[in-house]
Amino acid sequence: MTAIGSSSSPSTRTVERALALLAQVCSEESLSLSESARRVHLPPSTALRLLRTLESAGFVTRAADGSYSAGIKVIQLGAAALGRQSLVRVAEPGLQRIVARTGESAYLAIPGADQTAVFIAMVEGTHPIRHTSWVGRAIQLGELAVGRALRGDVTEAGYAVYRDPDSPDVTGIAAPIRWAGGIAGALNLVGPTYRIDETTAEQYGEIVRREADLVAAQLGAPGTTRRKATGS
């Protein structure tokens, strides 16, 4: 439990209480108002007021059952706190293995501002026709595979497949990198549709998902459960 000191000024105590609540919410998948208040020794009414402020700023989200969990702002800040370079360093071997096993280009993306995905690393595919670098580019999440992965909107098999109607020749396959704070980023394979049929997409999805789980494990994420592969 977290105790809040009484010797601070009122404004400082408010910040301390809000940060203590945020830390507790982020320590669990979700937490009820009463449990959050109990853990930081606050009246439920005070905890509710602070949580509503954190919710309006995007630091926590409130589910239909009234429980709270980490919001998108925390996830974005957490990914940034990991450091782009450190996350790239951890993900690089997985990107290399994806390319070695598929021949298609592989990317690492993190959540960006205003509902975007920012591509921060890639390993180029080995085929003569391959996807060129998007490193440094920010794209709207939309329904793209990487957008779905960064939202956690994936199949039971743990990945998302998307064939872009605006670029019908391109197929993306992505899997989220989960950690204690939510989703730190996503691994994303991109290749021409004519090389990625339904069977191949399922095989590649498993490869990408497995590598994303390996990165997550190195970030200290809880152990992932085995998933039964499903269609995309």
Stockholm file with secondary structure:
# STOCKHOLM 1.0

chainA/1-232         MTAIGSSSSPSTRTVERALALLAQVCSEESLSLSESARRVHLPPSTALRLLRTLESAGFVTRAADGSYSAGIKVIQLGAAALGRQSLVRVAEPGLQRIVARTGESAYLAIPGADQTAVFIAMVEGTHPIRHTSWVGRAIQLGELAVGRALRGDVTEAGYAVYRDPDSPDVTGIAAPIRWAGGIAGALNLVGPTYRIDETTAEQYGEIVRREADLVAAQLGAPGTTRRKATGS
#=GR chainA/1-232 SS CCCCCSSSCHHHHHHHHHHHHHHHHHTSSCBCHHHHHHHTTCCHHHHHHHHHHHHHTTSEEECTTSCEEECHHHHHHHHHHHCHHHHHHHHHHHHHHHHHHHCSEEEEEEEETTTEEEEEEEECCSSSSCCCCCTTCEEECTTSHHHHHHHTCCCTTSCEEEECTTSTTEEEEEEEEEETTEEEEEEEEEEEGGGCCHHHHHHHHHHHHHHHHHHHHHTTCCCCCCCCCCCC
#=GC SS_cons         CCCCCSSSCHHHHHHHHHHHHHHHHHTSSCBCHHHHHHHTTCCHHHHHHHHHHHHHTTSEEECTTSCEEECHHHHHHHHHHHCHHHHHHHHHHHHHHHHHHHCSEEEEEEEETTTEEEEEEEECCSSSSCCCCCTTCEEECTTSHHHHHHHTCCCTTSCEEEECTTSTTEEEEEEEEEETTEEEEEEEEEEEGGGCCHHHHHHHHHHHHHHHHHHHHHTTCCCCCCCCCCCC
//
